[in-house]
Amino acid sequence: MRLFSMPPVFQALKKAAFSLKRRTALFLSQALNFPGWKQSTRKLPALRQLFAFPRSLTFRERVALSTGIALTLAGLILIGSVLYVRETVTVSARGGTFTEGVSGQVLFINPVIPATTADRDLVVLTYAGLMRYNAEGELEPDIAEQYALGEFGKVIEFTLKNDLKWPDGEKVTAEDVIFTVQLVQNPAVRSPFFTQWLGVEAEAMDERTVRFTLPAPFAPLLHATTLGILPKHLWQDVEPENISLSELNLKPVGLGPYRLAKFERTREGVFISFTLERNESSRRQPYIDSVILRLFETPQDALSAFTRQELDAVSGISESMLNDITLTPGTHVMRPPMPRIFAVYFNQTLSKALADSVVRKALAYATDKNKILETLGGQEAGEVLNGPLPKKVKGFTNELPVYDYAPEHSRNILEADGWAFPEENTSDNTEGETPRMRRKGEEPNVIELRVTITTTEGELENVAQTIAEQWRAVGVGVDIQVLPAAELRDTIEQRSYTALLVGVDIFPDPDLFTLFHSSQKFDPGRNLALYDNDNVDDLLQEGRKLQDPDMRQGVAQKVQQLIAQDLPAIFLWSERFHYIVDNRVKEVTIEFLPASQHRFATIEKWYVVTKRVPK
């Protein structure tokens, strides 16, 4: 009994194959020794005989022959492909273009006076400093070959890499470094890095060696040496007070991985895009041939362009924006932490109520930080803070007083300290509501518990509204002052606010000196709370002198504990940088971001083109 019957089509092919075998043998014997022909000495048929062979076959035999040849070729191709994949590996290759969308405009592509986010992005791509950050946010040499510390940290000596040249062929020397630092130190230039280099003396020891001498040890100066270096021979004829007017601000010449090839702008002079190409003078040679930064008016516009697949990446967006869109499967979102903290800074000199430590503590208990993160789009927007340092920054400690959201406790401590409600309600100018506001003291020396939160437009305005609602619920009168960025800067310089809601950048290496030392109360210092504590001052000065990282971190932890007890500010959250990248762009790794522009710190390792090479 037959268990299996071959399908008719295969039976026909089998029959045709046997017939083909017989015919082929007959054809070859005839071709080589045909009656009436002169016997051939060939061992193989002639080419014209081979071409005639198919015509001697029936249709079925031709089908069988064609099928056999096709299957043989397919098998050979498959075997070859498997062997090729098995014996080779995919690696990065030079070529391709990377396009990113950023919001804002470009003013100065100049490492000494960058004014906008787009400025700083282009500076990092086109200029190089003595040091730079890696993907983990750690410092490593850039155009410096090495550095050494001396005199207990008061002297730092850098040696430049050998045979560095500017793109125009001029030699890079220590004089270029000194020229750049002295520009930053010149008050007429108005560099945002002025305070970092204050009091530092720079001198050339030889053509490749530059020495910085500090008035006192200052370990965080190494972070300041990420400053991009300018070519002295191009900038030396520009007067410091006119540096912002120079056309060289749109003709960057640096040692970064890319150089400016062209830019586009509208008839009105608004920049649309900047195209960069590989800088052959850089020691960091990238795989990607060209980088295009497209400029958009708002982050939402940039995000829309990304969803239309016009961009490979988009930056400067928020968690709330991400919640409003659906990303394609071929993209991924990166959320590296940043050393940028958001807080409400109290100016106790302008408010008797805020000078009361009980009031500050009550406000801390009345603040729901998790609710604030929800206002920003969710818990992925950032990380709740209890002190002035985020988790990823060296020196962070969990051993701080924690003011968890407890509105009832807030009311109780205010009541116990004499902050009571008057017999009649007091209007708080809030859309028809008339919440009650606490007061303290007797007429005519009554102090109202009223606070004005000053902030800027955008998401921080929404945060201010959330905080105001929470504080009003415990009996605090709250007004909100929303200012454009320029007016807010003037307000900060004059310290003309009672409660300031802003974000502040800090060094990854803990240095809270400019934020909380009493000598930094006024502009250009950044002590926004006008905080004054002798013990904190002493610790901050000690921390700047220490070269041992562990000892410096220990001092930073003590400072945080004192600040958290005094509550000169309510620390709300630390920021995460939101970066959406198309999956075709490989090796984009960001573990920690010292500042948003440093997402390009390892761009020379990114690639969009691949090739296969033997293992």
Protein Blocks (a to p, Z undefined) as FASTA:
>chain_A
ZZbdcdfklmmmmmmmmmmmmmmmmmmmmmmmcghiacdfbfbdcfklmmmmmmmpcfkl
mmmmmmmmmmmmmmmmmmmmmmmmmmpccdddeedjdddddedddfbdcfklccbfklmm
mmmmmpccfbdcdfkopacdfkbmbdcdeehhpaccddddehiacfkopacdfklmmmmm
mmmmpmklopaklmmmgoiacddfblmbccdddfbdcfklmmmmmpccddfklmmmpcfk
lmmmpmklmmccdfbfbdcfbdcddfkopafbdcddddfkbcbdcfblbacddddfbfkl
mmmmmmnopafbdehiafklmmmpccdfkbccddddddddcdddddfklomklmpmklmm
mmmmmpcfklmmmmnopaklpccdfbfbdfklghiafbbcdddddfklmmmmmmmnopac
dfbdcdehighiacddddedjdfkbccddddddddehjklmmmmmmmmmmmmnopacddd
dddfklmmmmmmnopafbdcddddddfbacfklmmpcklmpccbfbfnopacfklmmmmm
mmmmpmblklmmmmmmmmmmmmmmnopaccfbdcdddddddfklghiacfbdfbfklmmm
mmmmgcfbdcdddZZ
